[in-house]
């Protein structure tokens, strides 16, 4: 798996867990599995790593995930980098088409 794919999966997990923390719908394992299209075993590797570095919390009582403040900052930085990357690709495509 490419590094970019891993970063996209991490960002998606954090986004899903942060979006549902503000609504009545809680971020459970099936919700993350459905939205990422990954199985439980593969997601468990990501959940463990994200929890260990303090980006994601698991609430045992409610069996839900929640993105931490640190995780929200990572989402913000990743979004800015992703936007910048898209803009650079668009400029490159534009320049290639006008030459």
Residue pairs with C-beta under 8 A, 6 or more apart in sequence:
7 78
9 36
9 38
9 46
10 46
10 50
10 55
10 74
10 78
11 74
11 75
11 78
11 79
11 82
12 35
12 36
13 32
13 36
13 43
13 46
13 47
13 50
13 56
13 65
14 50
14 55
14 56
14 67
14 71
14 72
14 74
14 75
15 67
15 75
16 27
16 31
16 32
16 35
16 36
17 27
17 32
17 56
17 65
17 66
17 67
17 71
18 66
18 67
18 71
18 72
18 75
19 27
20 26
20 27
20 31
20 64
21 27
21 66
21 67
25 31
26 62
26 64
27 64
27 65
27 66
28 63
28 64
28 65
29 40
29 43
29 63
29 65
32 43
32 65
33 39
33 40
33 43
36 43
38 46
47 56
47 58
47 65
50 56
50 71
51 57
51 58
53 70
54 68
54 70
54 71
55 67
55 68
55 70
55 71
55 74
56 65
56 66
56 67
56 68
56 71
57 65
57 66
57 67
57 68
58 64
58 65
58 66
59 65
59 66
67 75
